[in-house]
Amino acid sequence: MTPAARVQAAIDILDGVIAAARGQGASADRLAAEWFRQRRFVGSKDRRAIRELVWAAIRACGEVPVSGRAAVLRLAQDDPDLAARFDGSPYGPAPIRADEPVALAGAMPGWLAKAMAASGLGEAEQAALMGRAPLDLRTNTLKIDRDSLAARLPVAAEPVVAPHGLRLPMGTPAETWPEFAQGLFEVQDAGSQIACEALAARPGENVVDLCAGAGGKTLALAAAMANTGRLLACDIDRPRLSRLAPRAERAGALVETRLLNPGKETEMLADWRGQADAVLVDAPCSGTGTWRRNPEARWRLSPAAIARYQQMQAQVLDVAAGLVRPGGRLVFITCSLIDAEGADGLDAFLASHPDFTCEQLAMPAGRAHRGGWRLSPYHDDTDGFFFARLVRL
């Protein structure tokens, strides 16, 4: 493909991404993959260049652009070489007109920037959310220790602050390696690993991962428990929860799963009421802390969506509270940096559950924030998280 044709391809993909963001459609990753699947003639170098341009444009535009062309023109304003590719050549974009719309630069829509600022996150913190995320592994200590794993990997891996974490160069195809197939590691952000450590799961305990999803944190808990005790992973999403069993088999992890019906969680977990030593709640949220991986997600949010997440978090925390035995632990995790989905929810929970109290945390990265702990891309080079550990009196 010519350089101009690559630009036009990026514009075409971006048009689909923008439409999907407005209509809550497929993710940018899925749309790009489908675009390339339908055009198998596009070579690997062209694919890489097109993808880099698409994601650079997404990161550059704070508000939803009016079009893919407007998004790429945002980049072209600061890149004369890119602007020159709007040359009207066959398969290339038409020349730039002086009066056509150009997307606004920024890290996020204005209302989100205000919510971030109100949550103690300034411009530098907000800008860091538009960077590129690193590639981290969690050593599966059921099978190997971190130093031994690092020695076996085909590329250099650096230890991270998470006790079992390793960091690889971005773009490393780690999931194609035999070490992955053997279950020696999982791909998991260092921040996610640290949030799991807050539960302090121990061998022999009864532990519930209430919003397990596909089980990334569940597998970390199984390793911490050394496959002893009882570990129950629950979710209301059948497709996501179904992905846990093969992952657990590969990891050699002993995990029970239970699919829950929305609105009937308490009833379906009656046998666990007051029995859990520890409950992990990786609560539903907007995912603002993961924008480095999914930057177009910020175009999909609205104040109404944040309010819905707040309500869902309150409901799931109420279910979790009923499972914890006296003296047991409850860890509330959200991968959002907005206080409405984190610290505010913690305050509301404590106000309505006087039999719980917050424990002070001291983690290997991050800092204290309103009764809990915060990790951020800017300070910690991890995904953004807020989490808190509570104890039932």
C-alpha positions in Angstrom: 0.0 0.0 0.0 1.1 3.6 -0.6 1.5 5.9 2.4 -1.6 7.8 1.3 -3.6 4.5 1.1 -2.6 3.6 4.6 -4.0 7.0 5.8 -7.3 6.4 4.0 -7.5 2.9 5.5 -7.0 4.4 9.0 -9.7 6.9 8.3 -12.1 4.1 7.2 -11.5 2.1 10.4 -11.9 5.2 12.5 -15.2 6.0 10.9 -16.4 2.6 12.2 -14.9 3.1 15.6 -16.6 6.5 16.0 -20.0 5.1 14.9 -19.6 2.2 17.3 -18.7 4.5 20.2 -21.8 6.6 19.6 -24.0 3.5 19.3 -22.3 1.3 22.0 -21.2 -1.1 19.3 -18.1 -3.3 19.0 -14.7 -2.3 20.3 -12.0 -0.7 18.2 -9.9 -3.9 18.4 -12.7 -6.0 17.0 -13.6 -3.5 14.3 -9.9 -3.3 13.2 -9.6 -7.1 13.2 -12.7 -7.4 11.1 -11.5 -4.8 8.6 -8.2 -6.6 8.1 -9.9 -10.0 7.9 -12.0 -8.8 5.0 -8.8 -7.5 3.3 -6.3 -10.3 3.6 -4.2 -8.7 0.8 -3.0 -6.1 3.3 0.5 -7.0 4.4 1.9 -7.1 7.9 3.8 -3.9 7.6 0.8 -2.1 6.3 -1.4 -3.5 9.0 1.1 -2.3 11.7 1.3 1.2 10.2 -2.5 1.5 9.9 -3.1 0.3 13.4 -0.6 2.7 14.8 -2.2 5.6 13.0 -5.7 4.5 14.2 -4.7 4.3 17.8 -2.7 7.5 17.7 -5.7 9.3 16.4 -8.0 7.9 19.0 -5.6 8.9 21.8 -5.2 12.4 20.4 -8.9 13.3 20.3 -10.6 14.1 23.7 -14.1 14.4 22.4 -15.7 12.0 19.9 -14.6 13.3 16.5 -17.2 14.0 13.8 -15.4 11.6 11.4 -12.3 9.5 11.0 -10.9 12.1 8.6 -11.3 14.8 11.3 -9.5 12.5 13.8 -6.5 12.0 11.5 -6.5 15.7 10.6 -5.9 16.3 14.3 -2.6 14.5 14.0 -1.8 16.0 10.6 -1.9 19.5 12.1 1.3 18.7 14.0 2.8 16.3 11.4 3.7 17.9 8.0 4.6 14.4 6.5 1.2 13.1 7.4 -0.6 16.2 6.1 1.3 15.6 2.8 -0.4 12.2 2.3 -3.8 13.9 1.9 -2.9 14.2 -1.8 -5.9 13.0 -3.7 -4.0 10.1 -5.2 -5.8 6.8 -6.0 -6.9 5.1 -2.8 -5.6 8.1 -0.8 -7.5 10.8 1.0 -8.6 14.0 -0.7 -6.5 17.1 -0.2 -7.1 19.1 3.0 -9.5 22.0 2.8 -9.0 25.1 4.9 -12.6 25.0 6.2 -13.1 21.4 7.0 -13.6 20.1 10.6 -10.6 19.0 12.7 -11.1 17.0 15.9 -10.4 18.7 19.2 -7.2 17.6 21.0 -7.4 16.4 24.6 -7.2 13.5 26.9 -10.9 13.1 27.4 -14.3 14.8 27.1 -14.7 17.9 29.3 -17.1 16.4 31.8 -14.8 13.5 32.4 -11.8 15.9 32.9 -13.8 17.7 35.6 -14.7 14.4 37.3 -11.0 13.4 37.3 -9.9 16.8 38.7 -12.5 16.5 41.4 -11.0 13.1 42.2 -7.6 14.7 42.7 -6.2 13.9 39.3 -4.6 16.8 37.5 -3.6 17.4 33.9 -0.5 15.2 34.1 -2.4 12.3 35.5 -5.1 12.7 32.9 -2.6 12.8 30.0 -0.9 9.7 31.3 -4.1 7.8 30.7 -3.5 8.2 27.0 -0.1 6.5 27.0 0.6 2.9 26.0 0.3 0.2 28.6 3.2 -2.1 29.3 3.0 -5.9 29.0 3.2 -7.6 32.4 3.1 -11.2 33.4 2.2 -12.8 36.7 4.3 -15.9 37.6 2.1 -18.9 38.4 3.7 -19.9 41.7 1.7 -23.1 41.7 4.3 -24.2 39.1 7.4 -22.0 39.2 9.0 -19.0 40.9 9.6 -15.6 39.3 13.4 -15.9 38.9 13.1 -19.4 37.3 10.4 -18.2 35.0 12.5 -15.2 33.9 15.4 -17.4 33.1 13.3 -19.6 30.9 11.6 -16.9 28.8 12.9 -16.2 25.3 13.2 -12.4 25.8 14.6 -10.4 28.7 12.0 -9.8 31.5 12.3 -7.2 34.2 10.8 -7.7 37.7 8.1 -5.2 38.6 6.8 -4.1 42.0 4.2 -6.8 42.2 5.9 -9.7 44.0 5.3 -12.2 41.2 5.3 -9.8 38.2 7.6 -9.5 35.2 7.5 -6.9 32.5 8.2 -7.6 28.8 8.8 -5.3 25.8 5.5 -4.1 24.4 4.2 -6.2 21.5 5.9 -9.4 22.8 3.8 -12.4 21.6 3.9 -14.0 25.1 0.7 -16.0 24.7 2.3 -17.9 21.8 5.1 -19.3 23.9 5.2 -22.9 25.2 5.7 -21.4 28.8 2.2 -19.9 28.5 0.7 -23.2 27.2 2.3 -24.9 30.1 0.6 -22.6 32.6 3.8 -21.0 33.9 2.4 -17.5 33.7 -0.7 -15.3 33.0 -0.7 -12.0 31.3 -1.9 -9.6 34.0 -1.1 -5.9 34.7 1.1 -5.3 37.7 -1.6 -3.1 39.2 -4.2 -5.9 39.0 -1.7 -8.2 40.7 -1.2 -5.7 43.5 -4.9 -5.3 44.0 -5.2 -9.0 44.4 -2.5 -8.9 47.0 -4.7 -6.6 49.1 -7.0 -9.6 49.9 -4.1 -11.4 51.6 -5.6 -14.8 50.7 -4.0 -17.6 52.6 -3.7 -21.4 52.2 -6.7 -23.2 53.7 -9.1 -20.3 53.7 -12.6 -20.1 52.2 -12.5 -17.4 49.6 -15.0 -16.0 47.1 -14.2 -14.0 44.0 -17.7 -12.5 43.5 -17.2 -10.8 40.1 -14.7 -13.2 38.6 -15.3 -12.6 34.9 -12.8 -14.8 33.0 -10.8 -15.4 36.2 -7.6 -13.4 36.0 -7.7 -12.5 39.6 -9.2 -15.8 40.6 -6.1 -17.6 39.3 -3.9 -15.2 41.4 -5.9 -16.1 44.5 -5.6 -19.8 43.8 -1.8 -19.4 43.7 -1.8 -17.4 46.9 -3.9 -20.2 48.5 -1.5 -22.9 47.2 -4.6 -24.8 46.0 -5.7 -25.5 49.5 -9.0 -24.4 51.2 -11.9 -23.6 49.0 -12.1 -21.0 46.2 -15.4 -20.1 44.6 -15.5 -17.9 41.4 -18.9 -16.3 40.6 -20.3 -14.1 37.8 -23.6 -13.3 36.1 -21.9 -13.4 32.6 -21.9 -17.0 31.3 -19.6 -16.5 28.3 -16.9 -14.8 30.5 -17.1 -17.2 33.3 -16.9 -20.2 30.9 -13.4 -19.0 30.0 -12.2 -19.7 33.5 -12.3 -23.5 33.5 -9.7 -24.0 30.6 -7.5 -21.3 32.1 -7.6 -22.9 35.5 -6.8 -26.3 34.0 -3.8 -24.8 32.2 -2.6 -23.2 35.4 -3.2 -26.2 37.6 -5.6 -24.2 39.8 -8.4 -25.7 41.8 -11.4 -23.4 41.4 -15.2 -23.9 41.8 -17.4 -21.8 39.6 -21.0 -20.7 40.1 -23.1 -18.8 37.5 -25.4 -16.4 39.3 -28.7 -15.0 38.1 -28.9 -11.2 38.3 -31.0 -10.2 41.3 -30.8 -13.6 42.9 -27.2 -13.6 44.0 -27.9 -13.7 47.7 -30.3 -16.6 47.3 -27.9 -18.6 45.1 -25.1 -18.1 47.6 -27.1 -18.9 50.7 -24.7 -21.8 51.5 -21.8 -19.3 51.8 -23.6 -16.8 54.0 -21.3 -15.8 56.8 -18.8 -18.5 55.9 -16.1 -16.7 53.8 -12.8 -15.8 55.3 -12.3 -13.4 52.4 -14.3 -12.0 49.5 -13.0 -10.2 46.5 -15.3 -7.7 44.7 -13.7 -6.6 41.4 -16.7 -4.3 40.9 -18.3 -3.3 37.6 -17.1 0.2 36.6 -16.3 2.5 33.7 -12.8 1.2 33.4 -11.2 4.7 33.3 -8.0 3.3 34.7 -7.6 1.0 31.7 -7.8 3.6 28.9 -4.2 3.0 27.9 -5.5 -0.3 26.6 -8.9 0.8 25.4 -8.6 4.6 24.7 -11.9 4.8 22.7 -13.8 3.7 25.8 -13.8 7.3 27.1 -15.9 8.2 24.1 -18.6 5.7 25.3 -19.2 7.1 28.8 -21.8 9.4 30.1 -22.8 10.8 33.5 -25.8 8.4 33.4 -23.5 5.4 32.8 -21.4 6.4 35.9 -24.5 6.6 38.0 -25.5 3.1 36.8 -22.1 1.7 37.8 -22.5 3.3 41.2 -25.8 1.5 41.7 -24.3 -1.8 40.5 -21.4 -1.5 42.9 -23.6 -0.8 45.9 -25.7 -3.9 45.0 -22.7 -6.3 44.6 -21.0 -5.0 47.8 -24.2 -5.6 49.7 -24.2 -9.2 48.4 -20.6 -9.6 49.3 -21.0 -8.3 52.8 -23.4 -11.1 53.6 -20.8 -13.7 52.7 -18.1 -12.5 55.1 -17.7 -14.2 58.5 -17.0 -12.1 61.6 -13.4 -11.2 61.4 -13.3 -11.9 57.7 -12.1 -9.6 55.0 -13.8 -7.9 52.0 -11.7 -6.2 49.3 -13.4 -3.7 47.0 -11.6 -3.1 43.7 -12.5 -0.8 40.9 -10.4 -0.1 37.8 -11.7 3.5 37.7 -9.9 6.6 39.0 -13.2 8.6 39.4 -14.1 8.9 43.1 -17.8 8.4 42.2 -16.9 4.8 41.4 -14.4 4.2 44.2 -14.0 6.3 47.3 -17.6 7.5 47.3 -18.8 4.0 47.0 -16.6 2.9 49.9 -18.0 5.7 52.1 -21.6 4.8 51.2 -20.9 1.1 52.0 -19.4 1.9 55.4 -22.4 4.2 56.2 -24.8 1.4 55.5 -22.8 -1.4 57.0 -21.6 -0.4 60.5 -20.4 -3.9 61.2 -17.4 -3.3 58.7 -14.4 -1.2 59.2 -11.5 -0.2 56.9 -8.1 -1.5 57.4 -5.0 0.6 56.6 -3.1 -0.7 53.6 0.6 -0.5 52.8 1.2 -1.8 49.3 4.4 -2.0 47.2 3.2 0.8 44.9 0.6 3.5 44.9 -0.6 5.7 47.7 -3.4 6.1 50.3 -6.6 7.7 49.0 -9.7 8.4 51.1 -9.7 5.2 53.2 -8.4 3.0 50.4 -5.4 2.8 48.0 -4.9 4.2 44.5 -2.6 3.1 41.7 -2.3 5.3 38.6 -0.4 5.1 35.2 1.3 8.5 36.0 2.8 7.6 39.3 3.1 3.8 39.1 3.1 2.8 35.4 0.2 0.4 36.1 -3.4 0.5 35.1 -5.4 2.8 37.4 -7.1 1.2 40.4 -8.8 2.1 43.6 -9.2 -0.6 46.2 -9.9 -0.9 49.9 -9.8 -3.7 52.5 -12.6 -4.0 55.0 -13.0 -6.3 58.0 -16.2 -7.5 59.5 -16.4 -6.8 63.2 
